[in-house]
Amino acid sequence: MNTSASIINVKTLDEYYKYLKSNTCVVANFSASFCKPCKEISPFIEELAANAANAANAANAANAAAANYPNIIFLKIDIEEGSEISDFHNISSIPYFKFYRDEIVVTSYCGTDKKIIQEALDNITRSQ
């Protein structure tokens, strides 16, 4: 169920697991509208997601960043609107990221360090 949308807003647990089951690499970004660090890291995540979507849609990606992450789906879960998901995963601090490969959490991270997020993306896309 690959989609060309850059970031997919998810509100229910069923929807969340539907994307996990139908995509190899998934980044789940737990955030909230009132969270200042979430707002600060958001443009970086949007850029990564746009690059991934562009690479997935282009036969030959000219953009180096896009070429790195062509098969990643980015999910955004607002902890208030998607409380069913955040409660299920016991999310207590945000921004919180879960990086999945084949439905298995490879790593999780709470914070805004771009280098750590980039390394986590590298880990889930290795040997695709």
C-alpha positions in Angstrom: 0.0 0.0 0.0 2.7 2.5 -0.9 1.4 6.0 -1.3 2.8 9.1 -2.9 1.8 11.3 0.1 4.8 12.7 1.9 3.5 12.3 5.4 0.4 10.3 6.3 -1.7 11.4 9.3 -2.9 8.4 11.2 -5.5 8.5 13.9 -6.5 4.8 14.6 -4.6 1.7 15.6 -6.1 -0.2 12.7 -4.9 2.4 10.2 -1.5 2.4 11.9 -1.0 -1.3 11.6 -2.4 -1.3 8.0 0.5 0.9 7.0 3.0 -1.2 8.9 1.9 -4.4 7.3 1.8 -3.1 3.8 5.2 -1.2 3.7 8.8 -2.4 4.3 10.2 0.7 6.0 8.0 2.9 8.2 8.8 5.9 10.4 6.2 6.7 13.0 6.4 10.3 14.3 4.5 10.9 17.5 3.9 14.6 18.1 1.4 17.3 19.2 0.3 20.7 18.0 1.3 22.3 21.4 4.9 20.8 21.4 7.6 23.3 20.5 10.3 20.7 19.8 7.9 18.8 17.5 7.3 22.0 15.5 11.1 22.6 15.4 11.9 19.2 13.9 8.8 19.1 11.6 10.4 20.8 8.6 13.3 18.3 8.7 10.9 15.4 8.8 8.8 16.9 6.0 11.9 17.3 3.8 12.9 13.7 4.4 9.4 12.5 3.6 9.2 14.6 0.5 12.5 13.3 -0.7 11.4 9.7 -0.1 8.1 10.3 -2.0 10.0 11.9 -4.9 12.4 9.1 -5.1 9.6 6.5 -5.0 7.9 8.3 -7.9 11.0 8.9 -10.0 12.6 6.3 -12.1 16.1 7.9 -11.6 16.3 10.1 -8.6 18.7 13.0 -9.2 18.5 14.1 -5.6 21.0 12.3 -3.4 18.9 12.5 -0.3 15.9 11.1 -2.2 18.0 8.3 -3.6 18.9 7.3 0.0 15.3 6.8 1.2 13.1 5.8 -1.7 10.9 3.2 0.1 10.1 4.8 3.4 6.6 5.7 4.5 6.3 8.5 7.1 3.4 8.3 9.5 2.4 11.2 11.8 0.5 10.5 14.9 -0.9 13.5 16.9 -1.0 12.1 20.5 -4.3 13.9 21.1 -6.1 12.9 17.9 -4.4 9.5 17.7 -4.5 8.8 21.5 -5.5 5.1 20.8 -2.1 4.7 19.1 0.0 6.7 21.5 -1.6 5.1 24.5 -1.0 1.6 23.1 2.7 2.4 22.6 3.0 4.1 26.0 4.3 7.3 24.4 5.0 9.7 27.3 7.4 12.2 25.7 7.4 13.8 22.3 8.6 14.2 19.6 9.0 10.4 19.6 10.0 8.3 16.6 9.6 4.6 15.9 11.6 3.2 13.0 10.2 0.0 11.5 11.5 -2.6 9.0 9.2 -5.4 8.1 6.8 -4.6 11.0 9.6 -4.8 13.6 10.9 -1.8 15.5 14.5 -1.4 14.6 15.0 1.6 16.9 13.1 4.3 18.7 14.2 7.8 19.5 12.8 10.7 21.5 14.2 14.1 20.6 15.2 16.4 17.8 18.8 15.4 16.9 18.8 15.3 13.1 21.9 13.1 13.0 20.3 10.4 15.2 17.2 10.5 13.0 19.3 10.2 9.8 21.2 7.2 11.3 18.0 5.5 12.2 16.7 6.0 8.6 20.0 4.5 7.4 19.5 1.5 9.6 16.0 0.6 8.4 16.9 1.1 4.7 20.2 -0.9 4.8 20.2 -3.8 2.4 16.9 -3.2 0.7 
